Amino acid sequence: MTGNGIYQQNNFYSPTYGSMTLTHLRRKALDFMEQEPGYRYNLIIGTDSQPKNGHGVDFVTAVVIHRVGFGGIYFWKRIIDGKKYVLKTRIYQEAALSLTCAQEILEVLKNDGYTKYDIEIHVDIGSNGETKEMINEVVGMIRGSGFPVKTKPLSYGASKVADRHT
């Protein structure tokens, strides 16, 4: 826990490979894609969060390498923030964490030919429920950062994969 009440997991975690650095994640992702080079792959980043009984918020960011039509692998990272968040601020923080992670992934993949357009950001908002009035703002924020974005029900990187670990 840092002095400002934030616990940040420095490594990513994979259900298959365990704890790893970002450099190791890069190698595992590239190895996975090189196993079947004829398939199409999507690189997806999504963040979900859950309040922790008045003790802050648990944010989990997932990095998914989806072999389209044939499964995939994923990695996740946790940040626990001791602050209390209202829903709107929490959703913006989820988007910001996804964008930060996307920039980190781009940095390690830049010599492998990946660009912003190769990474899709998934946000845990949709046209139903409490977050519907935020769609245009959050989608605009992510598109304005140069990334494609998906919302519910297509945003499985956030609403299914990251959600599994919050």
Summary of the structure (lengths in Angstrom):
residues: 166
radius of gyration: 15.5
end to end distance: 17.7
largest distance: 48.3
contacts: 523
relative contact order: 0.18
helix: 40%
strand: 28%
